Amino acid sequence: MIVSWSSAIAAAAFVVLTVGILTALRTALGKLSQLQASAAEMQQELLERSKELGVLMQQTEETMKTARRQFQAAGKLFEAAGQVGEAIAHTTSAVESISSVLSESAEYHAKRAAAKRQTVEALEWAELGMAAWQLWQTNRKAAAQDERDHEPATGSGFASGGRGEGHAKNERSD
């Protein structure tokens, strides 16, 4: 009987062990199923995030391209501004040079005009002096001729001629 009891206990232990293993497997399968569902949800969520990240990366890439184009345009703008600055510097230099040449030319012409004016004034004074000298010569000759015409025919005209000439001049100067 012991063998039958032993066999019955062994069979009962085998059944309990089998039920325990089956229960543990069922519980493990339930948890595995939950784990698979959770993994599927995570995979779905990762897929959505990946799509969003792809869109975000594309927008970022477009933004970077736009920024690069704007930086290149700004670089060209700064380069153009530098060229404009150089052109202004060259223009300023040219204007200063032209101004200097014009100033020197104006100074030269002013000095030349002043010298010409002095020459003209000197010529005018010379002409006036010449006219005065010619008038004086003409008046002197005319006075000498008048005196000869009014002189008596006597021989002592030389001594009185000197006084007469002075007298005639005095009469004319009145």
Backbone as a ProteinNet text record, in pm:
[ID]
protein_1_A
[PRIMARY]
MIVSWSSAIAAAAFVVLTVGILTALRTALGKLSQLQASAAEMQQELLERSKELGVLMQQTEETMKTARRQFQAAGKLFEAAGQVGEAIAHTTSAVESISSVLSESAEYHAKRAAAKRQTVEALEWAELGMAAWQLWQTNRKAAAQDERDHEPATGSGFASGGRGEGHAKNERSD
[TERTIARY]
75.5	0	84.2	177.6	267.9	301.6	314.6	353.3	232	114.5	-0.2	-18.2	8.5	-1.3	111.2	215.2	329.1	300.9	243.3	212.1	102.4	2.8	-105.5	-52.2	36.4	94.4	179.7	253.7	338.7	250.9	137.3	48.3	-15.9	-55.9	-118.1	-15.7	108.1	212.4	240.1	233.6	256.9	146.7	22.9	-91	-79	-47.9	-36.5	78.8	187.3	302.7	266.2	197.8	158.4	61.6	-35.3	-130.4	-54	40.7	120.2	203.9	261.9	342.8	253.2	138.2	45.5	-5.8	-36.2	-82.6	29.4	150.1	262.8	284.9	272.8	289	177.4	54.3	-56.9	-33.8	10	37.8	152.4	254.5	368.7	324.8	236.6	185.9	102.4	23.9	-56.1	36	139.8	233.3	310.3	343.7	412.9	322.9	195.1	98.6	89.1	82.6	79.9	208.7	319.5	447.9	453.4	397.2	391.2	301.4	187.7	96	164.4	233.3	304.6	416.2	486.9	592.4	533.5	417	350.8	309.8	255.6	218.9	343.1	451.6	575.4	628.2	616.8	661.1	576.5	445.5	356	389.4	411.9	445.5	580.6	676.8	807.2	794	707.5	684.5	626.3	527	467.9	572.3	648.9	753.4	859.9	887.9	985.8	935.4	806.3	748.2	753.3	713	718.2	861.7	954.8	1095.3	1144.2	1096.2	1130.9	1080.8	954.8	898.2	977.8	1007.8	1084.8	1224.4	1285.8	1418.7	1411.5	1305.4	1289	1270.7	1187.6	1168.3	1299.1	1372.6	1501.7	1598.2	1598.4	1686.5	1649.9	1519.6	1475.1	1512.8	1496.6	1534.1	1683.2	1762	1906.9	1945.1	1877	1903.8	1868	1753.3	1710.6	1811	1852.8	1951	2081.7	2124.8	2248.2	2235.2	2118.8	2097.4	2097.6	2033.7	2030.6	2169.6	2247.9	2385.3	2468.8	2447.5	2519.6	2477.5	2346.1	2297.1	2351.3	2354.3	2408.8	2557.3	2627.7	2769.3	2788.3	2703.3	2710	2674.9	2576.8	2538.7	2655.2	2721.7	2836.6	2950.2	2967	3070.3	3036.8	2909.3	2866.5	2883.1	2849.8	2867.3	3014.6	3101.3	3244.9	3288.1	3234.2	3268.1	3214.9	3094.8	3039.8	3128.9	3174.1	3264.4	3393	3447.9	3569.3	3541.8	3426.8	3391.9	3377.7	3316.6	3302.4	3439.7	3528.8	3664.4	3736.1	3722.8	3785.8	3724.4	3593	3525.3	3569.9	3578.2	3623.5	3764.9	3848.9	3986.9	3989.9	3907.8	3902.7	3850.2	3747.7	3692	3796.5	3870.4	3975.8	4082.5	4117.2	4218.8	4169	4044.6	3986.6	3977.1	3935.4	3924.9	4060.8	4163.1	4298.6	4341.4	4315.5	4352.4	4274.8	4144.6	4063.8	4112.7	4146.6	4196.6	4326.6	4416.9	4543.6	4520.2	4429.1	4398.1	4336.6	4244.4	4181.6	4286.2	4375.6	4481.8	4572.2	4607.8	4692.5	4624	4495.9	4422.8	4401.3	4381	4365.2	4495	4608.4	4737.4	4762.7	4727.8	4747.3	4660	4533.4	4443.2	4495.8	4547	4601.5	4722.2	4808.8	4926.2	4881.9	4782.8	4730.8	4668.2	4594.3	4531.6	4638.8	4746.3	4855.9	4921.5	4937.1	4996.2	4906.1	4776	4680.6	4683.9	4685.6	4691.8	4820.1	4932.2	5060.2	5055.2	4995.1	4982.7	4890.7	4782.8	4692.4	4763.6	4844.4	4919.9	5023	5087	5185.5	5117.1	4998.5	4923	4883.1	4838.9	4801.6	4922.5	5037.5	5160.9	5202.5	5191.6	5226.7	5134.1	5003.8	4908.4	4938.6	4970.6	5004	5130.9	5230.4	5355.4	5332.4	5250.6	5220.7	5143.2	5048.8	4973.1	5066.4	5156.4	5250.7	5339.7	5388.8	5473.3	5395.6	5271.3	5189	5166.8	5131.8	5109.7	5238.9	5349.8	5476.7	5511.5	5492.4	5521.4	5426.5	5298.5	5200.2	5233.9	5274.9	5311	5435.5	5531.2	5652.8	5618.1	5529.4	5488.2	5414.2	5324.7	5251.4	5347.7	5444.6	5539.2	5621.8	5657.5	5732.3	5645.7	5519.1	5428.6	5406.4	5407.9	5383.4	5511.4	5623.3	5750.4	5773.5	5825.1	5854.3	5972.6	5986.1	6089	6221	6235.1	6359.2	6459.9	6581.2	6686.9	6703.3	6646.5	6665.1	6557.6	6509.8	6402	6446.1	6575.1	6618.8	6607.2	6645.2	6639.7	6497	6414.8	6277.3	6195.2	6248.7	6176.2	6160.4	6259	6249	6139.4	6125.3	6018.9	5885.5	5883.4	5756.9	5703	5792.4	5746.6	5683.1	5743.6	5686.7	5556.8	5550.9	5429.6	5317.7	5350.7	5249.8	5197.9	5285.4	5242	5149.6	5180	5094.9	4958.8	4954.7	4824.6	4739.7	4801	4728.3	4683.6	4758.6	4723.3	4606.1	4571.4	4454.9	4331.5
-112	0	124.9	117.1	231.4	268.1	174.6	204.2	269.9	229.1	290.3	431.1	444.5	579.1	664.6	613.2	688	724.9	628.1	656.6	762.2	754.3	851.5	989.6	992.8	1121.8	1173.6	1088.6	1131.6	1182.1	1112.2	1155.9	1289.3	1301.9	1427.1	1540.6	1510.4	1613.7	1651.3	1549.6	1577.3	1665.5	1639.6	1717.9	1859.6	1873.5	2007.5	2081.3	2011.8	2073.6	2113.6	2030.1	2059	2176.8	2179.9	2291.9	2418.7	2411.8	2530.1	2581.4	2483.8	2525.6	2585.6	2521.6	2575	2712.8	2732.1	2861.9	2964.7	2923	3015.7	3049.7	2951.3	2977.5	3069.5	3044.7	3129.4	3272.4	3289.4	3422.4	3485.6	3407.4	3459.1	3496.9	3413	3445.9	3573.7	3592.3	3715.7	3838.1	3822.7	3934.5	3957.8	3846.9	3859.5	3928.9	3895.8	3959.3	4108.4	4140.8	4282.6	4352.6	4282.4	4338.5	4361.2	4264.9	4281.1	4397.9	4413.9	4524.9	4657.5	4656.1	4777.3	4808.4	4706.6	4725.8	4777.2	4724.8	4768.3	4915.9	4950.3	5091	5180.4	5135.1	5212.6	5224.3	5112.2	5114.7	5212.7	5210.3	5303	5447.9	5470.1	5603.8	5649	5555.5	5587.5	5620.3	5547	5573.1	5713.1	5750.2	5884.2	5991.4	5967.9	6064.3	6074.4	5961.8	5959.9	6043.2	6030	6110.6	6259.4	6291	6430.3	6482.9	6398.7	6437.3	6458.6	6373.7	6389.7	6522.8	6556.6	6685.5	6800.6	6786.1	6888.7	6903	6790.2	6794.6	6861.7	6832.9	6895.2	7046.2	7088	7230.6	7295.6	7224.9	7277.4	7291.2	7191.3	7195.8	7313.5	7334.3	7447.4	7579.8	7585.2	7706.4	7732.5	7626.3	7640.6	7686.8	7631.3	7674.2	7821.2	7860.2	8000.6	8090.2	8047	8125.5	8136	8025.8	8027.7	8124.8	8119.5	8213.4	8358.3	8380.9	8516.9	8563	8472.9	8508.6	8536.8	8457.1	8482.7	8616.7	8644.4	8773	8886.8	8865.6	8969.5	8988.1	8877.3	8886.8	8967.2	8940	9016.8	9162.7	9184.3	9321.5	9394.3	9325.3	9387.4	9410	9316.1	9332.7	9452.6	9463	9576.7	9706.5	9703.1	9822.9	9860.6	9760.1	9787.2	9849.5	9797.8	9854	9996.1	10019.7	10156	10248.2	10197.6	10276.6	10309.6	10209.4	10233.9	10335.1	10322.5	10416.4	10557.9	10567.9	10699.5	10755.5	10667.5	10713.6	10761.9	10686.6	10729	10860.2	10870.6	10992.5	11111	11089.4	11195.9	11237.8	11139.9	11169.4	11248.5	11206.3	11276.8	11419.2	11433.8	11567.5	11656.2	11599.3	11676.6	11717.1	11624.7	11653.9	11763.3	11748.4	11848.7	11982.7	11980.5	12103.3	12170.1	12089.8	12144	12207.3	12136	12188.9	12317.1	12317.4	12436.9	12553.5	12524.1	12628.4	12686.8	12597.1	12645.2	12726.5	12678.9	12749.5	12886	12889.4	13017.1	13112.8	13060.8	13145.5	13197.8	13110.3	13151.4	13260.1	13237.4	13335.5	13465.7	13456.5	13578.9	13658	13588.2	13657.3	13714.9	13636.5	13682.7	13804.5	13799.5	13913.1	14035.8	14013.9	14126.6	14185.6	14099.1	14147.9	14219.8	14164.1	14226.7	14362.1	14366	14491.1	14595.1	14549.4	14642.5	14691.4	14600.7	14639.8	14738.7	14710.2	14801.4	14937.7	14936.8	15063.1	15139.5	15065	15130.1	15189	15113.9	15166.1	15287.5	15283.7	15398.8	15521.5	15500.1	15611.7	15662.8	15569.3	15610.5	15690.7	15643.8	15715.1	15853.8	15860.4	15989.5	16081.8	16027.3	16107.7	16154.1	16062.7	16099.2	16207.8	16192.8	16294.9	16428.4	16424.3	16548.7	16610.1	16525.8	16576.6	16636.1	16566.5	16618.9	16749.5	16757.3	16881.2	16993.5	16959	17060.9	17105.5	17009.6	17043.5	17128.8	17091.7	17166.7	17308	17319.8	17453.3	17533.5	17471.7	17542.9	17593	17507.1	17548.8	17659.2	17642.9	17745.4	17877.3	17871	17992.3	18054.9	17972.9	18025.4	18088.2	18029.2	18083.6	18215.1	18220.7	18344.8	18455.2	18422.7	18523.1	18572.6	18486.6	18530.2	18618.2	18587.1	18667.1	18803.9	18818.1	18944.8	19020.3	18972.2	19034.8	19153.4	19269.1	19383.7	19347.8	19413.6	19385.9	19446.4	19495.1	19556.3	19448.9	19487.9	19393.1	19354.8	19429.6	19396.1	19300.8	19219.3	19128.5	19012.7	18983.8	18867.6	18889.4	19004.5	19030.4	19042.9	19113.4	19127.1	19005.2	18922.7	18803.3	18706.9	18705.2	18614.8	18657.4	18790.6	18837.9	18826.1	18848.2	18841.6	18701	18609	18471.5	18434.2	18474.1	18446.3	18520.3	18647	18725.1	18660.8	18608.9	18545.2	18418.2	18347.7	18228.2	18261.3	18372.5	18411.4	18451.6	18518.1	18558.3	18437.5	18341.3	18219.5	18136.3	18141.7	18060.4	18117.9	18244.2	18303.1	18247
0	0	0	45.5	48.7	-95.6	-176.6	-313.8	-380.1	-346.7	-410.5	-357.6	-226.5	-172.4	-229.1	-246.3	-300.5	-445	-516	-654.4	-662.3	-570.5	-571.7	-533.9	-436.8	-394.8	-507.9	-573.2	-683.1	-796.4	-821.8	-929.9	-893.2	-764.5	-722.6	-728.1	-687.2	-692.2	-837.2	-925.1	-1066.6	-1122.4	-1083.5	-1130.7	-1076.8	-945.8	-885.3	-954.1	-974.8	-1040.2	-1182.6	-1252.2	-1389	-1390.8	-1298.8	-1291.6	-1256.4	-1165.7	-1127.3	-1243.5	-1315.6	-1431.8	-1538.1	-1560	-1660.8	-1618.4	-1490.8	-1441.3	-1456.7	-1421.8	-1435	-1581.6	-1669.4	-1812.9	-1863.8	-1815.6	-1857.3	-1810	-1687.9	-1634.8	-1713.2	-1742.8	-1818.9	-1959.9	-2018.2	-2152.9	-2149.1	-2043.5	-2029.2	-2019.3	-1936.4	-1922.6	-2052	-2120.4	-2249.7	-2350.8	-2348.3	-2437.5	-2406.8	-2277	-2238.2	-2282.9	-2266.6	-2306.4	-2457.7	-2532.7	-2678.1	-2716.5	-2650.3	-2678.1	-2645.6	-2531	-2491.3	-2592.1	-2637.7	-2737.4	-2868.6	-2907.3	-3030.5	-3018.4	-2899.3	-2877.6	-2886.4	-2823.1	-2826.6	-2969.7	-3042.6	-3181.5	-3262.2	-3240.3	-3311	-3273.6	-3144.6	-3097	-3153.3	-3157.2	-3216.2	-3365	-3433.2	-3575.1	-3595.5	-3512	-3521.1	-3489.4	-3383.2	-3345.6	-3455.4	-3516.2	-3624.7	-3742.9	-3774.3	-3881.6	-3846.5	-3720.3	-3675	-3679.3	-3636	-3637.2	-3781.4	-3873.9	-4015.5	-4069.1	-4036.3	-4079	-4016.6	-3887.5	-3818	-3879.3	-3912.2	-3975	-4111.7	-4185.5	-4317.3	-4301.3	-4206.6	-4181.4	-4136.5	-4050.3	-4003.7	-4119.8	-4207.3	-4324.4	-4415	-4437.5	-4519	-4452.1	-4320.2	-4246.4	-4259.4	-4249	-4262.2	-4403.2	-4504.6	-4642.3	-4659.8	-4604.6	-4612.5	-4540.7	-4422	-4346	-4423.9	-4486.7	-4565.7	-4682.7	-4751.4	-4863.2	-4814.6	-4698.8	-4645	-4602.4	-4544.2	-4506.8	-4631.3	-4735.8	-4860.4	-4919.9	-4916.6	-4967.5	-4882.1	-4749.8	-4661.7	-4689.2	-4714.2	-4748.5	-4876.1	-4975.2	-5100.9	-5075.4	-4986.3	-4952.2	-4886.5	-4791.9	-4725.9	-4824.8	-4916.6	-5019.4	-5107	-5146.6	-5227.5	-5149.1	-5020.1	-4937.1	-4930.1	-4921	-4921.5	-5053.1	-5164	-5294.8	-5307.4	-5254.1	-5255.4	-5172.5	-5057.4	-4973.4	-5046.9	-5118.2	-5196.5	-5306.2	-5372.4	-5478.6	-5422.2	-5304.1	-5241	-5205.8	-5156.6	-5122.9	-5248.8	-5359.5	-5484.3	-5534.2	-5523.5	-5567.1	-5482	-5351.6	-5262	-5296.9	-5323.8	-5361.5	-5492.4	-5588.5	-5716.8	-5698.4	-5615.8	-5591	-5523	-5427.2	-5361.1	-5461.2	-5549.7	-5651.5	-5745.9	-5790.9	-5881.3	-5810	-5685.2	-5606.5	-5594.9	-5570.8	-5559.8	-5691.9	-5802.6	-5934.1	-5963.1	-5932.6	-5955.6	-5869.5	-5744.9	-5655.6	-5708.1	-5750.2	-5805.4	-5932.4	-6017.6	-6141.4	-6111.9	-6014.7	-5978.5	-5923.3	-5840.7	-5783.9	-5895.7	-5989	-6101.6	-6184.2	-6215.9	-6297.8	-6222.1	-6089.6	-6011.1	-6011.5	-5993.6	-5997.6	-6136.7	-6237.7	-6375.7	-6404	-6355.8	-6376.2	-6301.5	-6179.7	-6102.9	-6175.9	-6226.9	-6301.1	-6427.5	-6495.3	-6617.5	-6584.6	-6472.4	-6430.8	-6398.4	-6331.5	-6300.9	-6428.8	-6524.1	-6652.9	-6724.2	-6725.5	-6789.8	-6720.6	-6584.9	-6511.9	-6544.1	-6551.1	-6583.9	-6723.9	-6817	-6954.3	-6958.6	-6880.1	-6876.3	-6819.4	-6710.9	-6654.3	-6755	-6825.7	-6926.5	-7036.3	-7078	-7181.2	-7132.2	-7006	-6948.8	-6941.5	-6899.3	-6892.8	-7030.3	-7128.4	-7265.9	-7317.9	-7288.7	-7334.3	-7267.7	-7136.8	-7066.3	-7124.5	-7152.8	-7209.5	-7347.3	-7430.5	-7564.3	-7555.2	-7460.2	-7442	-7399	-7309.2	-7263.7	-7378.8	-7458.4	-7573.7	-7672.7	-7697.2	-7791.9	-7740.5	-7611.9	-7553.6	-7553	-7525.5	-7524.7	-7664.3	-7764.8	-7902.7	-7945.8	-7904.4	-7942.2	-7874.3	-7748.6	-7676.3	-7738.3	-7776.1	-7838.8	-7972.9	-8047.1	-8177.3	-8158.7	-8060.2	-8032.4	-7994.7	-7918.1	-7873.4	-7991.4	-8077.2	-8194.7	-8281.8	-8288	-8368.8	-8307	-8178	-8108.8	-8079	-8110.4	-8080.1	-8174.4	-8119	-8207.7	-8297.3	-8403.2	-8500.9	-8461.8	-8344.4	-8299.1	-8267.9	-8258.7	-8236.1	-8091.4	-7998.1	-7857.9	-7808.7	-7891.7	-7855.6	-7768.1	-7765	-7689.4	-7540.3	-7491.1	-7347.8	-7302.2	-7380.1	-7337.5	-7373.5	-7464.2	-7505.8	-7391.6	-7305.2	-7192.4	-7100.6	-7078.8	-6993.1	-7062.8	-7188	-7261.2	-7263.9	-7275.4	-7279.1	-7146.9	-7038.8	-6907.3	-6889.1	-6942.5	-6931.7	-7012.2	-7124.9	-7208.8	-7141.3	-7077	-7007.4	-6894.3	-6823.8	-6713.6	-6763.6	-6878.9	-6930.7	-6968.6	-7022.1	-7063.4	-6943.9	-6838	-6723.9	-6647.9	-6672.3	-6603.7	-6649.3
[MASK]
++++++++++++++++++++++++++++++++++++++++++++++++++++++++++++++++++++++++++++++++++++++++++++++++++++++++++++++++++++++++++++++++++++++++++++++++++++++++++++++++++++++++++++++

